[in-house]
């Protein structure tokens, strides 16, 4: 009788060892599955972000200060296809920003910040100017947008 009890105990010990190994293997499988799923999800999110909205074009942000008779900087350089974000501040008077080639005419009241966004979809040199009368030198308040390939 004692032998059978020992066999049962031994069998029970083997069974526990097998169950423990099986449990560890299942945990490993689950961990591998989660890792693959996370990687696939990250790839899917990146692909969706690339395909949505602007087709993956980068945003080029430029700070522009408008003050009596000048834009600073006076020359804005961007690449074709970029989404351009101009963050403009009128320092001393009400000013305007007119860029005919991109159909932009925006008023910027003194002391405020105005954001203008557009896509630089054509290559070339384009002149912009103040579209608000701010004094005698207003006609000379001009700048250049350079869109490069």
For each residue, the residues with C-beta under 8 A, 3 or more apart:
1: 4 5
2: 5 6
3: 6 7
4: 1 7 8
5: 1 2 8 9
6: 2 3 9 10
7: 3 4 10 11
8: 4 5 11 12
9: 5 6 12 13
10: 6 7 13 14
11: 7 8 14 15
12: 8 9 15 16
13: 9 10 16 17
14: 10 11 17 18
15: 11 12 18 19
16: 12 13 19 20
17: 13 14 20 21
18: 14 15 21 22
19: 15 16 22 23
20: 16 17 23 24
21: 17 18 24 25
22: 18 19 25 26
23: 19 20 26 27
24: 20 21 27 28
25: 21 22 28 29
26: 22 23 29 30
27: 23 24 30 31
28: 24 25 31 32
29: 25 26 32 33
30: 26 27 33 34
31: 27 28 34 35
32: 28 29 35 36
33: 29 30 36 37
34: 30 31 37 38
35: 31 32 38 39
36: 32 33 39 40
37: 33 34 40 41
38: 34 35 41 42
39: 35 36 42 43
40: 36 37 43 44
41: 37 38 44 45
42: 38 39 45 46
43: 39 40 46 47
44: 40 41 47 48
45: 41 42 48 49
46: 42 43 49 50
47: 43 44 50 51
48: 44 45 51 52
49: 45 46 52 56
50: 46 47 55 56
51: 47 48 55 56
52: 48 49
53:
54: 57 83 119
55: 50 51
56: 49 50 51
57: 54 81 82 83 119
58: 82 83
59: 82 83 84 85
60: 78 79 82 83 84 85 120
61: 85 86 87
62: 73 76 78 84 85 86 87
63: 87 89
64: 71 72 73 76 86 87 88 89 97
65: 71 72 88 89 91
66: 70 71 72 88 89 90 91 95 97 108 130 141
67: 70 72 90 91 92 93
68: 92 93 134 135 137 141
69: 134 135 137 138 140 141
70: 66 67 74 141
71: 64 65 66 74 128 130 141 142 143
72: 64 65 66 67
73: 62 64 76 143
74: 70 71 142 143 144
75: 143 144 145 146
76: 62 64 73 84 86 143 144 145 146
77: 146 148
78: 60 62 82 84 120 145 146 147 148
79: 60 82 120 147 148 149
80: 120 121 122 123 147 148 149
81: 57 119 120 121
82: 57 58 59 60 78 79 119 120
83: 54 57 58 59 60 117 118 119 120
84: 59 60 62 76 78 117 118 119 120
85: 59 60 61 62 115 116 117
86: 61 62 64 76 97 115 116 117
87: 61 62 63 64 113 115
88: 64 65 66 97 106 108 113 114 115 116
89: 63 64 65 66 108 112 113 114
90: 66 67 93 94 95 108 109 110 111 112 114
91: 65 66 67 110 111
92: 67 68 110
93: 67 68 90 110 132 134 135
94: 90 107 108 109 110 132 134
95: 66 90 107 108 110 130 132 134 141
96: 105 106 107 108 130 131 132
97: 64 66 86 88 104 105 106 108 114 116 128 130 131
98: 104 105 106 128 129 130 131
99: 102 103 104 105 118 126 128 145
100: 103 104 126 127
101: 122 124 126 145
102: 99 118 120 126 145
103: 99 100
104: 97 98 99 100 116 118 128
105: 96 97 98 99 131
106: 88 96 97 98 114 116
107: 94 95 96 114 131 132
108: 66 88 89 90 94 95 96 97 112 114
109: 90 94 112 114
110: 90 91 92 93 94 95
111: 90 91
112: 89 90 108 109
113: 87 88 89
114: 88 89 90 97 106 107 108 109
115: 85 86 87 88
116: 85 86 88 97 104 106
117: 83 84 85 86
118: 83 84 99 102 104
119: 54 57 81 82 83 84
120: 60 78 79 80 81 82 83 84 102 145 147
121: 80 81
122: 80 101 147
123: 80 147 148 149
124: 101 146 147
125: 144 145 146 147
126: 99 100 101 102 144 145 146 147
127: 100 142 143 144 145
128: 71 97 98 99 104 142 143 144 145
129: 98 141 142 143
130: 66 71 95 96 97 98 134 138 141 142
131: 96 97 98 105 107
132: 93 94 95 96 107 138
133: 138
134: 68 69 93 94 95 130 138 141
135: 68 69 93 138
136:
137: 68 69 140 141
138: 69 130 132 133 134 135 141
139:
140: 69 137
141: 66 68 69 70 71 95 129 130 134 137 138
142: 71 74 127 128 129 130
143: 71 73 74 75 76 127 128 129
144: 74 75 76 125 126 127 128
145: 75 76 78 99 101 102 120 125 126 127 128
146: 75 76 77 78 124 125 126
147: 78 79 80 120 122 123 124 125 126
148: 77 78 79 80 123
149: 79 80 123
